[in-house]
Amino acid sequence: MDGEGDSEFRRSRFAAAISEGRLMGIFHWFRRAPAIERRSAASGFTAEIMAAREAYVSGRRGIAELTATAQSCVSLWEHGLALADVDGTDLLDRRSLALVGRSLALRGESVFLIGERGLIPCSDWDLRTRNGKPTAYRVSISEAGGGTSQTALAGEVLHVRIGGDPAAPYYGTAPLKRASLTAGMLNAVESALSEVFELAPLGSQVVPMPETPEVDRETAGRDFRGRRGRVLLRESVQVSAAGGPAPASDWKPASLSPDLERSMATETLAGAREAICGAFGVLPALFNAATTGPMVREAQRHLAMWQLQPIAALVGEEASEKLGGGVALDVLRPLQAYDAGNRARAVATIVEAMARAKESGLAPGDLGAALKLVDWSE
């Protein structure tokens, strides 16, 4: 066979091999396999981590934070700290103090990045500690077009926390987390009552009808609609569905409304609300419908002295350490409108005591010693 015939024969054999698919494996060997992209399913590990992070950022401790009771207490914290007198710095404005109060009430801690123009609120953060004290932070800052993240040293971050655990003193705990059982009960009771008022046949009644066709029963049922205050006369001589002879038990309605009084739902709801108020440091009598003026003033005094002023002291201590100067916050003076009468009587008594001391010839040191006996330091 000559050279031209041999080449033609080889080309024909090669074409036949390609058509039969015997050489496809060789060509596939030279091809690079495409990369396979793998993603987690909706119930995978990534989704669980994202859900847990979202719950941490939003500060949910059950769904009790959505109730009006918890939000009322949060508003008292927020507005009380917003009115605080700040001495020693201009960075703690009223807007920042309101954010501090709300964040502490819902999350138990509040983080601000100290910037050149003021405090920058942080939506999320992570920290590194040494000897139980934070040394560095990685904070996330919310922006209108998307958040940003940056790292900062502990001296550049204002971190206020309440309810610290000895196992993790660098984290704070919210009041609802510390009372999670009561918060869950409040959520369960309010959810159950909302479902009852949405789905239960409240005000509905069943009226036994004689054995008549369904069309007649529908016609009779429509006749009852919109006839308030009118007398409806119906004739029935048959045995009713109740099983008694007519007319002894005929046309006797039976109510379908659920008996909520026997379920103790009202008492349980009131108890859960009062417990949540106590967890936030608010006297439950403040929200009582039968409360009086003196009780309202005492509830305000309790909230200002035993709840907000200690938090203000923690904020002042953290600000003094990070801002490089003495910072003090006073919540009692702006919130003491409830005590105006007693303070006026106290001033009159002090002035009278000082005038008598001056008439008696007492030295200022002797008067100061007498004031210290009643814990009057200044």
Secondary structure, 3 states (H helix, E strand, C coil): CCHHHHHHHHHHHHHHHHHHCCCHHHHHHHCCCCCCCCCCCCCCHHHHHHHHHHHHHHCCCCCHHHCHHHHHHHHHHHHHHHCCEEECCCCCCHHHHHHHHHHHHHHCEEEEEECCCCEEECCEEEEEEECCEEEEEEEEECCCCCCEEEEEEHHHEEEEECCCECCECCCCCCHHHHCHHHHHHHHHHHHHHHHHHHHCCCCCEECCCCCCCHHHHHHHHHHCCCCCCCCCCCCCCCCCCCCCCCCCCCCCCEECCCCCCCCCHHHHHHHHHHHHHHHCCCCHHHHCCCCCHHHHHHHHHHHHHHHHHHHHHHHHHHHHHHHCCCCEEECCCCCHHHHHHHHHHHHHHHHHHHHHHHHHCCCHHHHHHHHHHCCCCC
